[in-house]
Amino acid sequence: MITNFSASYAGHVVDDDLGFDGVAANDRRYPNEALAGVFDWALDIAQHLDRLGYDEFWMAEHHFQPEGYECIPNLLMLSLYLATKTERLKFGCGFNITPMWHPLRLAEDFAMADILTNGRVIFGVGRGYHSREVETFGSPMIDADANRELFEEQVEVILKAFTQESFSHQGKHFQIPARVPYRGYQLEKLSLVPRPTHQPVEVWQPLVSGSPRGIDFMAKMGIKPLIANNPEPVLGERIKMFQEASLAHGKELQLGEDVALGYRFFIADTQEKAMELAQPYFEEAMKFAAPLGLMRLTPEQIESVAQPGLRRGVALPTLQEAVDGGTWLCGPSEMLVEHL
């Protein structure tokens, strides 16, 4: 059963020069005024969703993108601001890229946002997928195993900080607290001050690869998965895997409980018109995502997407295939409602 509805915005610069006939992704550059304008768009969207009765507005943390695709570097700061401009809408962190944070700083900042908004910010963690930003901040991204190892330890620290009045942690990457004398005694434990007041803290993470190990970690830590842009057979399989993993860790869930599903959609009077309008956005999404390894394409296909001159004669995924697979929903509103 669907219990709430949300919308998302990754912080892209609004432009109509999109699709395979538009500027190549790596060649896009926007003036600072346009990049800063994403905050005005976020405000407009948030206020519109608030008026329409949506439950949540999810945004994405990313860095260093003059190409204008994802231009929100701090979700907690923006969520605090948007909460002052809306009445009841909640704001989802989709997601705080945890390897770029010290876990205690992220825990502290979320605790403040939780208190100051009276629980209207939803916590989310992610491992990241841009080598440019994660590696620039000094954390591993290209080495996927090292990235996962760091991320999992960070999550452990954050959850300890949220839930325990005082705690210690001895791991490979973090030794908390520092073993130092402090005001006449030896420091042995640390307290997050203040902790979030809305407990237990709801934690979300994108379910990307669908590996049994990753799903087991989420279930063990009580993290809820967001599953987006998956063909329906794969979607059902991953929901079932999460349900089974949760049961193995002592939590019995109804199928689909504690799971969020994400779709791209385009509404028009007919499906044909909706697909016509959606086509350049579908192509732009491929230009953005394929070279980052977010789509299962061959090296030839990825190169052809990144370099327009190489596209001729290369078969690429189509919007029709995405619609047939249920990852893009295009058509009249009643058709989308029926699908959901």
C-alpha positions in Angstrom: 0.0 0.0 0.0 1.3 3.5 -0.9 1.4 5.6 2.3 2.8 8.8 1.0 3.9 10.7 -2.1 7.0 12.7 -2.7 8.9 14.4 -5.5 12.6 14.9 -6.0 15.0 17.5 -7.5 18.7 16.9 -7.8 19.5 20.6 -8.3 19.8 20.8 -12.0 20.0 24.1 -14.0 16.8 24.4 -16.0 17.6 24.5 -19.7 15.9 23.6 -23.0 19.1 22.7 -24.9 18.7 19.0 -24.1 19.0 15.6 -25.6 21.4 14.2 -28.2 21.1 17.3 -30.3 22.1 19.5 -27.3 25.5 20.3 -25.9 27.6 17.3 -24.8 27.5 16.7 -21.1 31.2 17.4 -20.5 31.0 20.6 -22.6 28.2 22.2 -20.6 29.2 25.3 -18.6 26.9 27.7 -16.8 27.5 31.1 -15.2 27.5 31.2 -11.5 24.2 33.1 -11.5 22.5 30.1 -13.2 24.2 27.6 -10.9 23.0 29.5 -7.8 19.5 29.7 -9.3 18.9 26.1 -8.4 18.0 27.3 -4.9 15.2 29.4 -6.2 13.9 26.4 -8.2 14.1 24.3 -5.1 12.0 26.9 -3.2 9.4 27.1 -6.0 9.1 23.3 -6.1 8.9 23.0 -2.3 6.1 25.6 -2.0 4.2 24.1 -4.8 4.4 20.6 -3.3 3.4 22.0 0.1 0.3 23.5 -1.4 -0.6 20.3 -3.3 -0.4 18.1 -0.2 2.7 16.1 -1.1 4.4 14.5 1.9 8.1 14.9 1.1 10.5 16.7 -1.1 13.8 14.8 -1.7 17.0 16.5 -2.9 20.5 15.3 -3.7 23.9 16.3 -2.4 26.7 16.8 -5.0 29.7 19.0 -5.6 31.8 20.6 -8.3 29.4 20.4 -11.3 29.7 23.4 -13.6 27.8 21.3 -16.1 24.7 22.1 -14.0 23.3 18.6 -13.4 23.5 18.4 -9.6 24.2 21.7 -7.8 23.2 21.3 -4.2 26.3 20.9 -2.0 24.5 20.8 1.4 21.1 19.3 1.9 20.7 20.1 5.6 21.4 23.8 5.1 18.9 24.0 2.2 16.3 21.9 4.1 16.5 24.2 7.0 15.9 27.2 4.8 13.0 25.6 2.9 11.3 24.5 6.1 11.0 28.2 7.1 9.2 28.9 3.8 6.7 26.0 3.9 4.1 24.8 6.3 4.2 21.0 6.7 6.3 19.5 3.8 9.1 17.2 4.9 12.6 17.3 3.3 14.4 14.1 2.4 18.2 13.9 2.2 18.6 11.8 -0.9 21.4 11.5 -0.1 24.1 12.8 2.2 27.2 11.4 0.5 28.7 10.0 3.6 32.3 9.3 2.6 32.7 13.1 2.1 31.8 13.8 5.7 33.2 13.1 9.1 30.5 11.0 10.6 30.2 13.0 13.8 29.9 16.3 11.8 27.1 14.8 9.7 25.4 13.4 12.9 25.6 16.8 14.6 24.3 18.8 11.6 21.4 16.4 11.2 20.5 16.6 14.9 20.3 20.4 14.6 18.2 20.2 11.5 15.9 17.7 13.2 15.4 19.9 16.2 15.1 23.2 14.5 12.5 21.9 12.0 10.6 19.8 14.5 11.4 16.6 12.7 10.8 17.7 9.1 14.1 16.5 7.8 14.6 12.9 6.8 18.1 11.4 7.1 19.7 9.6 4.1 23.1 8.2 3.5 24.8 7.2 0.2 28.2 6.0 -0.9 28.4 8.4 -3.9 29.1 7.7 -7.6 31.2 10.8 -8.7 34.9 10.1 -8.5 35.5 13.8 -9.0 33.8 14.8 -5.7 34.5 11.8 -3.4 38.2 11.5 -4.3 38.7 15.3 -4.1 37.4 15.2 -0.6 40.0 12.7 0.2 37.9 9.5 0.3 38.0 6.4 -1.9 35.5 6.1 -4.8 37.4 4.3 -7.6 38.3 1.5 -5.1 34.7 0.3 -4.5 35.7 -2.1 -1.7 37.5 0.7 0.2 34.5 3.0 -0.4 32.1 0.5 1.0 34.3 -0.3 4.0 34.6 3.4 4.9 30.9 4.0 4.4 29.8 1.1 6.6 32.0 2.2 9.4 30.7 5.7 9.1 27.1 4.5 9.3 27.9 2.5 12.4 29.4 5.7 14.1 26.4 7.8 13.1 23.9 5.4 14.5 25.8 5.1 17.8 25.9 8.9 18.0 22.1 9.1 17.4 21.0 6.4 19.8 23.5 6.3 22.7 23.8 8.9 25.5 27.6 8.4 25.3 29.6 6.0 23.2 33.0 5.0 22.0 34.1 3.5 18.7 37.3 1.7 17.8 37.5 1.0 14.0 39.9 1.0 11.1 39.0 4.6 10.1 37.7 6.2 13.3 38.8 6.0 16.9 36.2 7.9 19.0 36.9 9.7 21.2 40.5 10.7 20.9 42.5 9.1 23.7 43.5 12.3 25.4 43.4 13.8 28.9 40.5 16.3 29.3 39.9 18.6 32.2 41.6 16.3 34.7 40.4 12.9 33.5 41.1 10.4 30.7 38.5 10.7 27.9 36.8 7.3 27.3 33.4 8.2 25.8 31.8 10.9 23.8 28.3 12.4 23.6 26.6 13.9 20.6 25.2 17.2 21.8 22.4 17.5 21.1 21.1 14.2 19.7 18.1 14.2 17.4 14.9 14.5 19.5 12.7 12.6 17.0 13.7 9.0 17.7 14.2 6.5 16.3 15.9 8.4 13.4 14.5 7.2 10.1 17.5 6.4 7.8 17.2 5.8 4.0 19.8 4.7 1.4 19.6 4.1 -2.3 19.5 0.5 -3.3 21.6 0.5 -6.4 23.4 -2.8 -7.2 21.0 -5.1 -5.4 23.9 -7.2 -4.0 22.8 -9.6 -1.2 25.7 -8.2 0.9 24.5 -4.6 0.5 20.9 -5.5 1.2 21.9 -7.4 4.3 23.8 -4.4 5.6 20.8 -2.2 5.2 18.5 -4.7 6.9 21.0 -5.2 9.8 21.4 -1.5 10.4 17.6 -0.7 10.1 18.1 1.4 6.9 15.2 1.7 4.5 15.9 1.4 0.8 14.9 3.7 -2.0 14.7 1.7 -5.3 14.5 3.8 -8.4 14.6 3.3 -12.1 14.4 -0.5 -12.0 12.5 -2.6 -14.5 9.5 -4.2 -12.8 10.8 -7.8 -12.6 14.0 -6.5 -11.0 12.0 -4.2 -8.7 9.9 -7.1 -7.3 13.0 -9.2 -6.8 14.8 -6.5 -4.8 11.8 -5.8 -2.6 11.5 -9.5 -1.8 15.3 -9.7 -1.0 15.0 -6.8 1.4 11.9 -8.3 3.1 13.8 -11.6 3.5 16.9 -9.9 4.8 14.9 -7.9 7.4 13.3 -11.1 8.6 16.7 -12.7 9.0 17.6 -9.8 11.3 14.4 -10.1 13.4 12.1 -7.6 11.7 9.0 -9.0 10.0 7.8 -6.7 7.2 4.9 -6.8 4.8 6.0 -7.0 1.2 6.9 -3.4 0.2 6.9 -2.0 3.8 9.7 0.4 4.6 10.5 0.7 0.9 10.4 3.8 -1.4 10.0 3.5 -5.1 11.2 6.1 -7.5 10.0 6.7 -11.1 10.6 9.2 -13.8 7.3 10.4 -15.2 6.0 12.8 -17.8 2.3 13.8 -17.9 0.4 14.9 -21.1 -3.1 14.3 -22.6 -1.9 11.2 -24.4 0.9 8.7 -24.0 2.3 9.6 -27.4 2.4 13.3 -26.5 4.0 12.6 -23.1 6.7 10.5 -24.8 7.4 13.2 -27.4 7.9 15.7 -24.6 9.9 13.3 -22.5 12.3 12.2 -25.3 15.0 15.0 -24.9 15.0 14.5 -21.1 15.4 10.7 -21.6 18.4 11.4 -23.9 19.9 14.0 -21.5 19.6 11.5 -18.6 21.5 9.0 -20.7 24.2 11.6 -21.5 24.6 12.3 -17.8 24.4 8.8 -16.4 26.0 6.4 -18.9 29.6 7.7 -18.7 29.3 7.5 -14.8 28.6 3.8 -15.0 25.0 4.2 -13.9 23.6 2.4 -17.0 24.4 -1.1 -18.3 25.8 -0.1 -21.7 28.7 -1.4 -23.7 31.9 0.7 -24.0 30.9 1.6 -27.5 27.5 2.8 -26.4 28.9 4.9 -23.6 31.5 6.5 -25.9 28.8 7.3 -28.4 26.7 9.0 -25.7 29.6 11.1 -24.5 30.8 12.1 -27.9 28.1 13.0 -30.4 30.2 12.5 -33.4 30.5 8.8 -32.6 26.7 8.2 -32.2 25.8 7.4 -35.8 25.0 3.7 -36.3 25.2 2.8 -32.5 22.1 1.2 -31.1 21.1 2.8 -27.8 18.3 2.2 -25.3 15.0 3.8 -26.3 12.4 5.6 -24.3 9.8 3.1 -25.6 11.8 0.3 -23.9 11.9 2.3 -20.7 8.2 2.9 -20.8 7.6 -0.8 -21.5 9.8 -1.7 -18.6 8.0 0.6 -16.2 11.0 2.8 -15.3 9.6 5.8 -17.1 5.9 6.6 -16.8 4.5 8.6 -19.6 0.9 9.5 -20.3 -2.3 11.1 -18.8 -2.4 11.4 -15.1 -5.1 8.7 -14.7 -2.8 6.2 -16.6 0.0 6.9 -14.1 -2.3 6.5 -11.2 -3.5 3.2 -12.5 0.0 2.0 -13.0 1.0 2.9 -9.4 
